[in-house]
Amino acid sequence: MKKREYKEYKGEQGVQDNSSGKGNVLHSLFSMHSLALLITLAFVVAEAYALWYKGDATVGLVPLALLVVWLFVVRLETGFLLMTLLTPFAVNMALLPGMELSMPVEPMMILFSAIFFFRLLATRSYDARLLRHPVTLLLLASLLWMAFTSITSEMPWVSIKYTLARVWFVTPFFFAAAHFFKDHSRIRQFFWAYAIGLGVVIFIATAKTLGNFSDLQTLHRVMKPFYNDHTAYGCVIALMLPAAFYFIFSHSMKGWRRVLSLALFAGLCIGLFFSYCRAAWISVAGAIGVYVLIRMGMKVKWMVLMFGLGVGLFFVYQSDVLYKLGKNQQDSSYTLADQVKSISNISTDASNLERLNRWASALRMWEEEPVLGCGPGTYQFLYASYQRSYQLSTISTNAGDLGNAHSEYIGPMTEQGVPGVALVALLFLTTFATGVRVYRTAKDPHTARMALAFTLSLLTYYIHGVFNNFLDTDKLSVPFWGFTAVIVALDVYSEKHNKPIPNEKTRTISGTPADLGGHADSPIEPELKG
């Protein structure tokens, strides 16, 4: 065969092969479309049957559930952000008798944790530096102690469920998040995902507040069903405030983004004010005070010493202090001045009296089991018999349906003994010290600012934790453990100076104020992603 004829022959063959390939592709697409159509029809028929004969529309949720599974398998980080966005809108639902889950977020957390652990075992690609970090080690030790005290618990099944819930809270929003936050842009995305959801809730709650200024009890309920009460609502707003302030001046926030940051910060301030949550106000004031000390260059050990000295002086002069506090008769009020005055009222304010009643009951329980405690999550079911009639308030109950020990420190001490509260305190202190160290040693000034902002955000919760505890809920666990992961990721992945930068003066970076961490002698370097 001649060369020219051979080329023509091969060309014809190529056309035939190509047309055959197209036919196979079309056949495959037709098969896929047919399968999708059949599945869709099956769901439509099932939904119609459920609605007509059962009056139940839950079958329609199956396609959404399958979509979420597909998203977590294909794009785990996108699923992480979706969970964060949905958390402020989640509501508690009783799926089974005696079992409530925050829908739809908690099932998503469980699925995410399972996929994350599977990937971790399959790829073994998790950064060992994150696992060796002191904050991670303390968190793992706390989880192990919770698991151990669940075995010795007075109500083992309650404790096991409580411990499992803590696992599916920290797995996505600490262990996975710390890995994701190697890319600083993910930190910004995580913050804004939660902030957008919270901003919508604040808008709704504020709109409901406008016509009820004279009714304090109504003001305490305007954030339902998204947040159980005004204390959790105020707590999460306080937690977001310092980080929101940082993003106003962040190098990445320009033009409309900076306007959006200003709007968010203003909305948070309005929400904090109308939350009428005194503990949240105290936590923000405390964070501002600590910020001043950090900017003055005070070391963490001196801050801890000052705090310990203050606690010691309280116990030395507690009789005089309690006598003066007992003279305060100002109850909670919708006016700001009266609400501030009521903070120290321990004689007639029902909320303060009930908190003291819960603390006293918790201490009596702890005296019986000082090492192992009564078991994680069991306090609210057991404390009724430890109450004393002379300490009861008008809102006291024996039903165990109005919350727990109202303290992030006394609660673990009662339920997990001295080791439990020691691990919690060490975890908080180590995270705070890590954040301050990153702020003072990071070469990149924007990284330093971010570390300080998120450290102050966490500090608001550490202070608020004296009066309430919310880490058994998804609403606070998501931002709290996420912000903790931010501190760990910045410590592991940021480049640092050998010695801390002195804080004798500030510097303006890219035309923005250096209020949140400008360095005196550090070179101006480009900001990392985000």
RODO-2510 file (C-alpha; in nm, 4 decimals, decimal comma):
residues 530
     n   res          X          Y          Z
     1     m     0,0000     0,0000     0,0000
     2     k     0,1286     0,3446    -0,0917
     3     k     0,2132     0,5930     0,1843
     4     r    -0,0666     0,8335     0,0867
     5     e    -0,3270     0,5551     0,0724
     6     y    -0,2061     0,4242     0,4085
     7     k    -0,2580     0,7675     0,5743
     8     e    -0,6071     0,7921     0,4274
     9     y    -0,6860     0,4449     0,5550
    10     k    -0,5625     0,5245     0,9075
    11     g    -0,7566     0,8502     0,9023
    12     e    -1,0777     0,6648     0,8241
    13     q    -1,0017     0,4186     1,1025
    14     g    -0,9407     0,7076     1,3415
    15     v    -1,2746     0,8634     1,2548
    16     q    -1,4461     0,5324     1,3115
    17     d    -1,2673     0,4793     1,6461
    18     n    -1,3513     0,8338     1,7545
    19     s    -1,7144     0,7945     1,6675
    20     s    -1,7154     0,4676     1,8600
    21     g    -1,5656     0,6469     2,1628
    22     k    -1,8301     0,9158     2,1458
    23     g    -2,0924     0,6490     2,1332
    24     n    -1,9546     0,4867     2,4479
    25     v    -1,9491     0,8217     2,6302
    26     l    -2,3042     0,9022     2,5250
    27     h    -2,4129     0,5577     2,6319
    28     s    -2,2505     0,6058     2,9729
    29     l    -2,4089     0,9480     3,0181
    30     f    -2,7464     0,8089     2,9174
    31     s    -2,7061     0,5287     3,1704
    32     m    -2,6118     0,7747     3,4473
    33     h    -2,9033     1,0014     3,3651
    34     s    -3,1372     0,7067     3,3625
    35     l    -3,0127     0,5933     3,7020
    36     a    -3,0459     0,9466     3,8451
    37     l    -3,3970     0,9714     3,7026
    38     l    -3,4964     0,6369     3,8538
    39     i    -3,3599     0,7358     4,1962
    40     t    -3,5384     1,0726     4,1785
    41     l    -3,8669     0,9065     4,0867
    42     a    -3,8242     0,6588     4,3710
    43     f    -3,7803     0,9432     4,6212
    44     v    -4,0791     1,1317     4,4781
    45     v    -4,3002     0,8248     4,5113
    46     a    -4,1749     0,7551     4,8637
    47     e    -4,2276     1,1172     4,9677
    48     a    -4,5783     1,1240     4,8195
    49     y    -4,6672     0,8022     5,0050
    50     a    -4,5249     0,9371     5,3340
    51     l    -4,7134     1,2660     5,3023
    52     w    -5,0456     1,1146     5,1909
    53     y    -5,0664     0,8166     5,4255
    54     k    -4,8336     0,9073     5,7134
    55     g    -4,8260     1,2861     5,7162
    56     d    -4,4489     1,2661     5,7478
    57     a    -4,2119     1,4665     5,5259
    58     t    -3,8825     1,3318     5,6640
    59     v    -3,8254     1,1158     5,3552
    60     g    -3,7550     1,4361     5,1670
    61     l    -3,4479     1,4879     5,3856
    62     v    -3,2804     1,1771     5,2471
    63     p    -3,1511     1,3476     4,9287
    64     l    -3,0080     1,6307     5,1399
    65     a    -2,8390     1,3789     5,3657
    66     l    -2,6879     1,2017     5,0650
    67     l    -2,5688     1,5363     4,9318
    68     v    -2,3937     1,6091     5,2628
    69     v    -2,2289     1,2647     5,2608
    70     w    -2,1058     1,3255     4,9070
    71     l    -1,9727     1,6700     5,0061
    72     f    -1,7819     1,5323     5,3064
    73     v    -1,6285     1,2559     5,0975
    74     v    -1,5280     1,4812     4,8071
    75     r    -1,4648     1,8209     4,9731
    76     l    -1,4070     1,7752     5,3461
    77     e    -1,2929     2,1345     5,4043
    78     t    -1,6051     2,2728     5,2339
    79     g    -1,8159     2,0497     5,4580
    80     f    -1,6275     2,1890     5,7572
    81     l    -1,7237     2,5451     5,6596
    82     l    -2,0837     2,4408     5,5933
    83     m    -2,1132     2,2996     5,9462
    84     t    -1,9713     2,6230     6,0858
    85     l    -2,2224     2,8328     5,8911
    86     l    -2,5200     2,6223     6,0018
    87     t    -2,4301     2,6045     6,3720
    88     p    -2,5954     2,9339     6,4799
    89     f    -2,9220     2,8148     6,3192
    90     a    -2,9206     2,4628     6,4680
    91     v    -3,2052     2,3664     6,7030
    92     n    -3,2352     2,0805     6,9504
    93     m    -3,4622     1,7949     6,8473
    94     a    -3,5534     1,4766     7,0334
    95     l    -3,4786     1,2002     6,7827
    96     l    -3,5238     0,9224     7,0382
    97     p    -3,6698     0,9163     7,3919
    98     g    -3,4076     1,0700     7,6201
    99     m    -3,1770     1,1626     7,3322
   100     e    -3,1567     1,5111     7,1840
   101     l    -2,9295     1,6250     6,9053
   102     s    -2,8680     1,9707     6,7653
   103     m    -3,0056     1,9463     6,4121
   104     p    -2,8650     1,9382     6,1544
   105     v    -2,5177     2,0086     6,2902
   106     e    -2,4480     1,7251     6,5345
   107     p    -2,5208     1,4431     6,2853
   108     m    -2,2904     1,6250     6,0432
   109     m    -2,0205     1,6395     6,3131
   110     i    -2,0518     1,2663     6,3740
   111     l    -2,0224     1,1923     6,0016
   112     f    -1,7320     1,4356     5,9634
   113     s    -1,5456     1,2763     6,2556
   114     a    -1,5898     0,9261     6,1116
   115     i    -1,4612     1,0325     5,7671
   116     f    -1,1743     1,2297     5,9194
   117     f    -1,0579     0,9350     6,1311
   118     f    -1,0880     0,7019     5,8308
   119     r    -0,8743     0,9339     5,6177
   120     l    -0,6266     0,9712     5,9010
   121     l    -0,5846     0,5942     5,9305
   122     a    -0,5689     0,5485     5,5532
   123     t    -0,3198     0,8262     5,4709
   124     r    -0,1393     0,8893     5,8024
   125     s    -0,0744     1,2407     5,6781
   126     y    -0,1535     1,4372     5,9957
   127     d     0,1241     1,6754     6,0995
   128     a     0,3063     1,5292     6,4007
   129     r     0,3924     1,8803     6,5227
   130     l     0,0234     1,9423     6,5877
   131     l    -0,0040     1,6205     6,7890
   132     r     0,3039     1,7063     6,9951
   133     h     0,1848     2,0565     7,0776
   134     p     0,1231     2,1097     7,4535
   135     v    -0,2353     2,2259     7,3939
   136     t    -0,3121     1,9108     7,1936
   137     l    -0,1535     1,6871     7,4568
   138     l    -0,3568     1,8495     7,7341
   139     l    -0,6763     1,8157     7,5311
   140     l    -0,6064     1,4467     7,4673
   141     a    -0,5320     1,3940     7,8359
   142     s    -0,8605     1,5644     7,9248
   143     l    -1,0523     1,3404     7,6844
   144     l    -0,8849     1,0284     7,8229
   145     w    -0,9677     1,1309     8,1791
   146     m    -1,3283     1,1964     8,0778
   147     a    -1,3433     0,8492     7,9245
   148     f    -1,1987     0,6930     8,2417
   149     t    -1,4367     0,8780     8,4754
   150     s    -1,7253     0,7749     8,2480
   151     i    -1,6521     0,4143     8,3457
   152     t    -1,6564     0,4988     8,7171
   153     s    -1,9563     0,7303     8,6780
   154     e    -2,2753     0,6995     8,8814
   155     m    -2,4632     0,7145     8,5486
   156     p    -2,2257     0,5487     8,2964
   157     w    -2,4484     0,5812     7,9874
   158     v    -2,5035     0,9512     8,0472
   159     s    -2,1279     1,0022     8,0888
   160     i    -2,0400     0,7984     7,7811
   161     k    -2,2798     1,0021     7,5663
   162     y    -2,1386     1,3240     7,7127
   163     t    -1,7827     1,2147     7,6376
   164     l    -1,8692     1,1053     7,2840
   165     a    -2,0308     1,4437     7,2225
   166     r    -1,7086     1,6132     7,3323
   167     v    -1,5170     1,3925     7,0863
   168     w    -1,7333     1,4897     6,7887
   169     f    -1,7069     1,8546     6,8930
   170     v    -1,3264     1,8646     6,9085
   171     t    -1,2508     1,6340     6,6144
   172     p    -1,3774     1,8679     6,3399
   173     f    -1,3139     2,1983     6,5129
   174     f    -0,9792     2,1328     6,6748
   175     f    -0,7945     1,8384     6,5230
   176     a    -0,9186     1,8844     6,1655
   177     a    -0,9303     2,2643     6,1933
   178     a    -0,5690     2,2921     6,3130
   179     h    -0,4659     2,0986     6,0018
   180     f    -0,6812     2,3155     5,7734
   181     f    -0,5536     2,6382     5,9306
   182     k    -0,2056     2,5841     5,7935
   183     d    -0,3508     2,7970     5,5159
   184     h    -0,4327     3,1273     5,6881
   185     s    -0,7138     3,1986     5,4444
   186     r    -0,9049     2,9092     5,6043
   187     i    -0,8956     3,0948     5,9380
   188     r    -1,0665     3,3927     5,7809
   189     q    -1,3229     3,1691     5,6083
   190     f    -1,3981     2,9846     5,9323
   191     f    -1,4477     3,3075     6,1261
   192     w    -1,6768     3,4585     5,8647
   193     a    -1,8777     3,1381     5,8228
   194     y    -1,9774     3,1484     6,1901
   195     a    -2,0015     3,5300     6,1963
   196     i    -2,2502     3,5398     5,9075
   197     g    -2,4798     3,2898     6,0767
   198     l    -2,4502     3,4678     6,4114
   199     g    -2,5101     3,8038     6,2433
   200     v    -2,8443     3,6819     6,1068
   201     v    -2,9459     3,5570     6,4528
   202     i    -2,8458     3,8928     6,6080
   203     f    -3,0569     4,0759     6,3496
   204     i    -3,3604     3,8575     6,4277
   205     a    -3,3122     3,8851     6,8052
   206     t    -3,2626     4,2630     6,7914
   207     a    -3,5751     4,3066     6,5773
   208     k    -3,7737     4,1095     6,8375
   209     t    -3,6196     4,3221     7,1136
   210     l    -3,7343     4,6586     6,9777
   211     g    -4,0916     4,6304     7,1024
   212     n    -4,0154     4,4707     7,4397
   213     f    -3,7759     4,7036     7,6212
   214     s    -3,9842     4,7073     7,9391
   215     d    -4,0129     4,3289     7,9753
   216     l    -3,6833     4,1771     8,0919
   217     q    -3,8098     3,8188     8,0783
   218     t    -3,9054     3,8634     7,7130
   219     l    -3,5652     4,0157     7,6392
   220     h    -3,4048     3,7037     7,7836
   221     r    -3,5923     3,4863     7,5304
   222     v    -3,5714     3,6782     7,2034
   223     m    -3,2786     3,4668     7,0788
   224     k    -3,4756     3,1416     7,0955
   225     p    -3,4927     2,8861     6,9346
   226     f    -3,1382     2,9398     6,8078
   227     y    -2,9787     2,9945     7,1498
   228     n    -3,1286     2,8500     7,4661
   229     d    -3,1047     3,1699     7,6707
   230     h    -2,9456     3,5118     7,6848
   231     t    -2,6330     3,3906     7,8683
   232     a    -2,5171     3,1590     7,5876
   233     y    -2,6128     3,4242     7,3333
   234     g    -2,4138     3,6946     7,5124
   235     c    -2,1217     3,4585     7,5680
   236     v    -2,0759     3,3773     7,1993
   237     i    -2,1055     3,7440     7,1014
   238     a    -1,8328     3,8349     7,3518
   239     l    -1,6202     3,5515     7,2144
   240     m    -1,6442     3,6912     6,8618
   241     l    -1,5813     4,0587     6,9443
   242     p    -1,1980     4,0772     6,9666
   243     a    -1,1527     3,8716     6,6493
   244     a    -1,4104     4,0874     6,4701
   245     f    -1,2184     4,3997     6,5747
   246     y    -0,8994     4,2501     6,4309
   247     f    -1,0618     4,1920     6,0921
   248     i    -1,1566     4,5608     6,0646
   249     f    -0,7860     4,6461     6,0344
   250     s    -0,6701     4,3224     5,8729
   251     h    -0,4500     4,3717     5,5664
   252     s    -0,6843     4,1487     5,3645
   253     m    -0,9942     4,3572     5,4464
   254     k    -1,0182     4,6306     5,1820
   255     g    -1,3066     4,8256     5,0309
   256     w    -1,6441     4,6603     5,0856
   257     r    -1,4857     4,3893     5,3006
   258     r    -1,3745     4,6483     5,5541
   259     v    -1,7236     4,8005     5,5513
   260     l    -1,8651     4,4525     5,6140
   261     s    -1,6203     4,4056     5,9029
   262     l    -1,7290     4,7371     6,0554
   263     a    -2,0943     4,6383     6,0182
   264     l    -2,0291     4,3028     6,1858
   265     f    -1,8455     4,4644     6,4772
   266     a    -2,1262     4,7184     6,5236
   267     g    -2,3845     4,4391     6,5122
   268     l    -2,1927     4,2392     6,7729
   269     c    -2,1765     4,5406     7,0034
   270     i    -2,5519     4,5965     6,9677
   271     g    -2,6191     4,2265     7,0272
   272     l    -2,3943     4,2234     7,3356
   273     f    -2,5737     4,5233     7,4835
   274     f    -2,9222     4,3823     7,4269
   275     s    -2,8220     4,0360     7,5497
   276     y    -2,8368     4,1755     7,9053
   277     c    -2,5804     3,9116     7,9958
   278     r    -2,3760     4,0494     8,2847
   279     a    -2,1137     3,7748     8,2650
   280     a    -2,0542     3,8583     7,8974
   281     w    -2,0054     4,2255     7,9824
   282     i    -1,7580     4,1319     8,2569
   283     s    -1,5660     3,9019     8,0209
   284     v    -1,5229     4,1769     7,7598
   285     a    -1,4087     4,4249     8,0256
   286     g    -1,1625     4,1670     8,1589
   287     a    -1,0236     4,0986     7,8099
   288     i    -0,9679     4,4726     7,7581
   289     g    -0,7810     4,4914     8,0892
   290     v    -0,5578     4,1958     8,0003
   291     y    -0,4970     4,3485     7,6566
   292     v    -0,3570     4,6585     7,8291
   293     l    -0,1275     4,4414     8,0422
   294     i    -0,0046     4,2523     7,7337
   295     r     0,0631     4,5762     7,5500
   296     m     0,2593     4,6973     7,8522
   297     g     0,4803     4,3905     7,8123
   298     m     0,3778     4,2080     8,1314
   299     k     0,4736     3,8401     8,1317
   300     v     0,2083     3,5726     8,1578
   301     k     0,3484     3,4387     8,4856
   302     w     0,2986     3,7809     8,6491
   303     m    -0,0585     3,7954     8,5204
   304     v    -0,1257     3,4528     8,6720
   305     l     0,0366     3,5631     8,9970
   306     m    -0,1839     3,8741     9,0096
   307     f    -0,4933     3,6620     8,9504
   308     g    -0,3914     3,4142     9,2200
   309     l    -0,3246     3,7000     9,4610
   310     g    -0,6685     3,8432     9,3943
   311     v    -0,8357     3,5074     9,4626
   312     g    -0,6326     3,4669     9,7796
   313     l    -0,7304     3,8118     9,9086
   314     f    -1,0959     3,7317     9,8420
   315     f    -1,0813     3,4238    10,0654
   316     v    -0,8913     3,6098    10,3360
   317     y    -1,1466     3,8924    10,3462
   318     q    -1,4486     3,6971    10,2271
   319     s    -1,6591     3,7783    10,5343
   320     d    -1,6271     4,1527    10,4787
   321     v    -1,6775     4,1181    10,1038
   322     l    -1,9882     3,9014    10,1388
   323     y    -2,1315     4,1364    10,4016
   324     k    -2,1023     4,4343    10,1662
   325     l    -2,2367     4,2354     9,8726
   326     g    -2,5330     4,1293    10,0853
   327     k    -2,6366     4,4926    10,1211
   328     n    -2,6972     4,5243     9,7478
   329     q    -3,0726     4,4949     9,6779
   330     q    -3,0663     4,5827     9,3060
   331     d    -3,2265     4,3078     9,0971
   332     s    -3,1757     4,2484     8,7259
   333     s    -3,3247     4,5230     8,5107
   334     y    -3,3597     4,6284     8,1486
   335     t    -3,1746     4,9551     8,2219
   336     l    -2,7975     4,9386     8,1839
   337     a    -2,7092     5,1108     8,5133
   338     d    -2,9364     4,8869     8,7218
   339     q    -2,8193     4,5763     8,5382
   340     v    -2,4569     4,6599     8,6203
   341     k    -2,5456     4,7233     8,9849
   342     s    -2,7213     4,3867     9,0064
   343     i    -2,3987     4,2016     8,9251
   344     s    -2,2956     4,2007     9,2919
   345     n    -2,6443     4,1413     9,4370
   346     i    -2,6327     3,8083     9,6215
   347     s    -2,9252     3,8776     9,8520
   348     t    -3,2321     3,9139     9,6259
   349     d    -3,1287     3,8609     9,2602
   350     a    -3,2707     3,5205     9,1630
   351     s    -3,0075     3,4478     8,8987
   352     n    -2,7170     3,5172     9,1335
   353     l    -2,8767     3,3231     9,4183
   354     e    -2,9411     3,0221     9,1983
   355     r    -2,5802     3,0289     9,0767
   356     l    -2,4566     3,0249     9,4392
   357     n    -2,6993     2,7398     9,5119
   358     r    -2,5615     2,5374     9,2189
   359     w    -2,2018     2,6021     9,3280
   360     a    -2,2718     2,5021     9,6881
   361     s    -2,4446     2,1814     9,5743
   362     a    -2,1524     2,1036     9,3434
   363     l    -1,8990     2,1446     9,6238
   364     r    -2,0987     1,9079     9,8479
   365     m    -2,1026     1,6511     9,5690
   366     w    -1,7292     1,6949     9,5112
   367     e    -1,6527     1,6300     9,8797
   368     e    -1,7949     1,2790     9,8385
   369     e    -1,5820     1,1938     9,5301
   370     p    -1,2865     1,4376     9,5228
   371     v    -1,0709     1,2349     9,2821
   372     l    -1,3044     1,0690     9,0305
   373     g    -1,6151     1,2848     9,0646
   374     c    -1,9703     1,1728     8,9964
   375     g    -1,9150     1,1306     8,6210
   376     p    -1,9152     1,3613     8,3169
   377     g    -2,2550     1,5138     8,2401
   378     t    -2,4268     1,3747     8,5512
   379     y    -2,4376     1,6826     8,7756
   380     q    -2,7751     1,8096     8,6549
   381     f    -2,9361     1,4712     8,7272
   382     l    -2,7878     1,4305     9,0766
   383     y    -2,7550     1,7725     9,2419
   384     a    -3,1174     1,8057     9,3638
   385     s    -3,0632     1,6113     9,6851
   386     y    -2,7550     1,8205     9,7686
   387     q    -2,9503     2,1478     9,7790
   388     r    -3,0317     2,3164    10,1094
   389     s    -3,3631     2,4875    10,1733
   390     y    -3,2012     2,8083    10,2983
   391     q    -3,0062     2,8437     9,9700
   392     l    -3,2953     2,7869     9,7286
   393     s    -3,4019     3,0697     9,4996
   394     t    -3,7315     3,1420     9,3285
   395     i    -3,6053     2,9603     9,0172
   396     s    -3,4598     2,6533     9,1922
   397     t    -3,5776     2,3121     9,0741
   398     n    -3,5348     1,9467     9,1593
   399     a    -3,6067     1,8313     8,8048
   400     g    -3,2535     1,8807     8,6701
   401     d    -3,3886     2,0579     8,3650
   402     l    -3,2407     2,4060     8,4056
   403     g    -2,8763     2,3529     8,3293
   404     n    -2,5662     2,2377     8,5072
   405     a    -2,3194     2,3705     8,7645
   406     h    -2,2894     2,7123     8,5956
   407     s    -1,9111     2,7079     8,5972
   408     e    -1,6514     2,5739     8,3555
   409     y    -1,4282     2,5024     8,6551
   410     i    -1,6584     2,3858     8,9361
   411     g    -1,8532     2,1614     8,6962
   412     p    -1,5541     1,9503     8,5850
   413     m    -1,4288     1,9388     8,9450
   414     t    -1,7592     1,7894     9,0582
   415     e    -1,7969     1,5505     8,7659
   416     q    -1,4316     1,4545     8,7052
   417     g    -1,2598     1,5303     9,0345
   418     v    -0,9457     1,7339     9,0939
   419     p    -0,7611     1,5898     8,7889
   420     g    -1,0501     1,6971     8,5645
   421     v    -1,0518     2,0619     8,6709
   422     a    -0,6697     2,0707     8,6756
   423     l    -0,6581     1,9584     8,3114
   424     v    -0,9183     2,2181     8,2130
   425     a    -0,7297     2,4984     8,3881
   426     l    -0,3961     2,3894     8,2392
   427     l    -0,5498     2,3671     7,8928
   428     f    -0,6880     2,7208     7,9148
   429     l    -0,3676     2,8635     8,0633
   430     t    -0,1431     2,6907     7,8079
   431     t    -0,3564     2,8132     7,5169
   432     f    -0,3477     3,1683     7,6525
   433     a     0,0303     3,1566     7,7076
   434     t     0,0803     3,0149     7,3580
   435     g    -0,1229     3,2938     7,2009
   436     v     0,0727     3,5638     7,3860
   437     r     0,4012     3,4001     7,2873
   438     v     0,3047     3,3902     6,9187
   439     y     0,2043     3,7560     6,9380
   440     r     0,5419     3,8496     7,0816
   441     t     0,7635     3,6288     6,8656
   442     a     0,5956     3,6043     6,5215
   443     k     0,8045     3,7628     6,2448
   444     d     0,5001     3,8527     6,0402
   445     p     0,3155     4,1388     6,2161
   446     h    -0,0215     4,0353     6,0745
   447     t     0,0208     3,6868     6,2212
   448     a     0,1037     3,8487     6,5556
   449     r    -0,2119     4,0582     6,5436
   450     m    -0,4244     3,7580     6,4562
   451     a    -0,2773     3,5561     6,7437
   452     l    -0,3486     3,8353     6,9926
   453     a    -0,7043     3,8876     6,8671
   454     f    -0,8017     3,5197     6,8890
   455     t    -0,6266     3,4870     7,2272
   456     l    -0,8353     3,7731     7,3665
   457     s    -1,1472     3,6135     7,2168
   458     l    -1,0733     3,2901     7,4027
   459     l    -0,9975     3,4888     7,7174
   460     t    -1,3550     3,6200     7,7201
   461     y    -1,4724     3,2605     7,7495
   462     y    -1,2166     3,1744     8,0180
   463     i    -1,3561     3,4621     8,2250
   464     h    -1,7180     3,3842     8,1383
   465     g    -1,6494     3,0234     8,2365
   466     v    -1,6376     3,1281     8,6018
   467     f    -2,0128     3,1954     8,5852
   468     n    -2,1407     2,9557     8,3157
   469     n    -2,0338     2,6530     8,1143
   470     f    -2,1374     2,5938     7,7554
   471     l    -1,8773     2,3566     7,6106
   472     d    -2,1373     2,0808     7,6185
   473     t    -2,3250     2,2662     7,3413
   474     d    -2,2417     2,3004     6,9737
   475     k    -2,3140     2,6763     6,9781
   476     l    -2,0074     2,7549     7,1879
   477     s    -1,7930     2,4492     7,1141
   478     v    -1,7635     2,5329     6,7432
   479     p    -1,6063     2,8804     6,7842
   480     f    -1,4226     2,7931     7,1065
   481     w    -1,2375     2,4870     6,9771
   482     g    -1,1957     2,6500     6,6370
   483     f    -1,0262     2,9533     6,7933
   484     t    -0,8091     2,7223     7,0040
   485     a    -0,7039     2,5473     6,6816
   486     v    -0,6170     2,8889     6,5348
   487     i    -0,3701     2,9533     6,8203
   488     v    -0,2091     2,6109     6,7797
   489     a    -0,1835     2,6420     6,3994
   490     l    -0,0291     2,9904     6,4222
   491     d     0,2237     2,8621     6,6751
   492     v     0,3201     2,5603     6,4658
   493     y     0,3249     2,7156     6,1193
   494     s     0,4392     3,0761     6,1733
   495     e     0,7989     3,1907     6,1510
   496     k     0,9244     3,3409     6,4752
   497     h     1,2003     3,5585     6,6169
   498     n     1,4383     3,4002     6,8638
   499     k     1,3477     3,6625     7,1236
   500     p     1,0176     3,8400     7,1898
   501     i     0,9703     4,1790     7,0244
   502     p     0,9669     4,4657     7,2765
   503     n     0,6400     4,6585     7,3060
   504     e     0,7806     5,0053     7,3642
   505     k     0,6211     5,1571     7,0579
   506     t     0,3830     5,0671     6,7764
   507     r     0,4076     5,0778     6,4044
   508     t     0,1571     5,1426     6,1298
   509     i     0,1390     4,8684     5,8713
   510     s    -0,0064     4,9370     5,5295
   511     g    -0,1857     5,2424     5,6651
   512     t    -0,3728     5,0527     5,9384
   513     p    -0,3483     5,1132     6,3137
   514     a    -0,1213     4,8770     6,5079
   515     d    -0,3572     4,8542     6,8035
   516     l    -0,3769     4,4772     6,7851
   517     g    -0,0135     4,3922     6,7766
   518     g     0,2161     4,6140     6,5713
   519     h     0,5813     4,5343     6,6321
   520     a     0,8409     4,7881     6,7238
   521     d     1,1415     4,6499     6,5433
   522     s     1,0102     4,3868     6,3089
   523     p     1,0403     4,4335     5,9320
   524     i     0,7212     4,4819     5,7348
   525     e     0,6612     4,1543     5,5575
   526     p     0,3783     4,0525     5,3260
   527     e     0,0812     3,9053     5,5074
   528     l     0,0319     3,5325     5,4852
   529     k    -0,2812     3,4125     5,3117
   530     g    -0,5736     3,5685     5,4926
***
